[in-house]
Amino acid sequence: MFVLPLPHGSLVVEFVSEENHGDGTSTVTWRSTAPMSATQLQAMRLKAVALP
């Protein structure tokens, strides 16, 4: 689990799965640990960059 600090609190997310596409890319799925009924809106933006 990872805790992501946000301007108005924090978001706790956990790793679900990773699907390797065989071309150097993969689809990674994370989910919030907060139930949808606990909040009206949840959003997460992620930027991944490959380092040389």
Secondary structure by P-SEA (a helix, b strand, c coil): cbbbbcccbbbbbbbcccccccccbbbbbbbbccccccccbbbbbbbbbbcc
